[in-house]
Amino acid sequence: MSGDVTSLLSAWRQGDAGARDHLVRLVYPELRAQADRQLRGERANHTLQPTALVNEAYLRLSGLDRIDWQDRAHFVLELVELMRHRR
């Protein structure tokens, strides 16, 4: 399977759950960095770790109906929003 984000987004839109999983692995480092930045603003005694935040967003993403993702930036932005609104 291609590592091209646009191809993976297209394959996912066509129902390929494996493309979704590959896509998340591909952008995981970027998502992890975003989660780390986001959690820096939390209270000092919070217990949520960046990895857990990304995993939680991924689980929420898995439950969404197919979305017409435009590109890598759109996909990452939506996942960042899922992480931001985790409550």
N, C-alpha and C positions, 0 to 999 in steps of 0.2 A: 504494500500500500504506500502510496506517495506520502511524503512528509510535507507536501505543500498544503498550507492551511486552507486556501480557497478550494482545492480539490476535496479535502476532508469535509469542509462545510457542505459542499455540494452532495457528497456521498451520504452524509448524515441526513440532509433534507430528503434524500431518497429512501431513508429508512435503515441505513447501515449503522447499527449501534456500535459496531467495532470502530467505525470512523470517529464517532464521538469519543470513545475511550482513547484512541490514538491521538486525537486532537488535544484532549486534556493533558496527556503525557507530554505532548510537544510544547504546550504553553505553560506547563507547570512551573518552571523556574520563574517566569514572569509573574505568575499568580502568587507564588510564594513570597516574592519580593514585595508585591502589593500588599499582601496580608501582613507582612512584617511591618511595613510603614503604617498601615492602618492601626495595628495593635499598639504601636508606640504611644498613641494618644489615649489609651485606656488607663483606668485607675491603676495604681501601683500594685495592688494585690489581685488583679484579675488572673485567672488560671488558663484562659484559652491561648493555645499556641498557634503560630501561623500555619503549621501543617494541618492542624485540626480545623482551622477556619477554611482553608482551601478544600479540605475533604467535605466539610459541611456544605459549602457552596456547590461542589460537584454533585452531592446527593440531591440537593434542591434542583439542580439543573436536570438531573436524570428524570425528575418528576414532571418537568415542563413539557407541554406539547411542542411539536417542532416549531422553531422560530426561523424566520428568514434572515439568518445572519448575513451581513453584508461582506465582512472581511475579518481579518485577525483582530483589528482594533475594536470592532463592534462586539465580537465574541468576548474579548478580554474585558471590555467595559461592562458588559452585562454580568459577567462573573464577579467583577469587582463590586457592582451594585448588589448582587446577591450576598456578598460578604459584608457589605456595609449595613444592609438591612436584615441582619441575621435574627433579629428578635421576633 
